[in-house]
Amino acid sequence: LLRHLNKSEDAVRLARESKSIEGSKLVANYFSDLGQFDTAIQFLVISLCYQEAFDLAKSSGNIQIYSAALEASIDSQDHNKINLNNDNSQQQKEAAFTQLAEYFRNEGNVLEAGKFSGFSKHYRTVDFKCLHKYDLVWAT
């Protein structure tokens, strides 16, 4: 549908409706080849290719698109059904949250760093790293 028939709208619809990881990966590669990185990043997240999505987001200046897609994957009941019994994909997602939290922390964006650390379930890490950076930790 994508390369030979040039029916990208149909392919996007099918990938979203079927929740196919492989279909989403094909759609992501297609849009990446076209230079439409925002759409490619979204479909890389859907296809559970978090590292590839992060790298593309950084290199194309679309980190906000990546963070929004990653955050949306939390709330998506349909997306969670794919991963329901797959501990490895849950660990990969938590690692993606941790990586994004670290990225935002290095950029000085404490709010986003805290949010994504919370999503990754590393609550203590974000509390102390962020608070120490801004001298907000009191001696006890």
N, C-alpha and C positions, 0 to 999 in steps of 0.2 A: 504493500500500500504506500510505503514512503518513497522509496527510491525510483521504482519503475513506473508506478501509476501516479505519483505525485499527489497523493490524497492524504496529506498530513492531518487534516481535520478529522478524517475517519480514523486514522491510526491513533491520534490523541484520544479520541472518544473511546475507542476499543481498549486502549491501555488503561484508561481510568475506570471504565466499567468492569473490565475483567480482573483488575488489580493484579495483572500479570507482571511479575518482576522482570522477566526477560523482555516482554513487550515494552515496558517502561524504559529499560536500558536501551533498546533499539531506538525508541523515540528520543531519548536523551542524546544519543550519538548523532542522530539525524540533525537535531537542532544545534548541537555543538558545531557540526560541520558547516552549518549555515551561518554561524556566528551569533546565533540567538541564545546567548549564554544564560539568560534568566530562565527561559523555559527548560533548557538543558539541565540546569542545576535542580530545578523542581523535580524533574523526572529522574535524575540521579538519586535524589533523596527517596523518592517513591520506590526505586529499584534497590534500595538499601546499599548503594555505593557511596557511603558517607565520605570516605577519604577523597575519592575522585571529585565529589561535589564540592568539598571544602577547598581542594586545590584549584579547581576551576573558578570558584567564587573569589578566592584571593587573587588569582592571576588576572581576572577580568574586572575586578573592582565591584563585585556583586555580593559582598559578604552579608549584606542585609537581606538579600533574596534568599541566601542559604539559611540564615538564622530564622527567617519567617517560615521557610519550608520545613525546617527541622522542628520548630515549635508547633507547626500545624500537624506534624506527624504524631504528636502527643495526643491531640484531641480527636484524631480521626479514628472512630470506632472501626471503620472498614479496614484501615491500614493495620490496626492492632490485631485484627482477626488473622492476618497473614502471619504474624509473629507470635500468636498466642502461646504456642507450645515450643517455641524456639528460643532457648536461653542464649544461644550464640548471637542471634540477631538483636536480642535485648541488650546484651553486653556491648555489641557494636554501637548501638544507639547511645548507650550511656557513655561510651568512649568518645563518640562524636560530640556529645554535650560537654564533656570535660575538655576536649580540644578547643571547642568554640569558647568556652569560659576562659581558658588560658589565653586565647587570642585576644579577647576583649580586655582581659586584665592587663596584658602587655600593651594594649592600646590606651589604657587609662580609663576605660569605660566600666566603672565599678558596678553600675546598675545592671548592665547586660551580663557582666562576668558573674555577678551574684545570681542572676536569674538562671543562667545555664548551668552553673554549679549546682543549684538547687534541683534542676531537672536531672542532673547526673547523679544526684543523691550524695554528693560530697559536701554536705552542709558545713561541717567544721572547717574544711579547707578554705572555702570562700570566706567564711566569717573572719578567720584570722588573717589570711593573706590580704584581703581588702581593707580590713580595719587597721592593720599594721601599716599599710602603705599610706594611709591618711592620718596616722597617729590618733586613731580613735579607740585604741585598746587601753584600758585602765588597768593598772597593777592591782592585783587582788591579794 
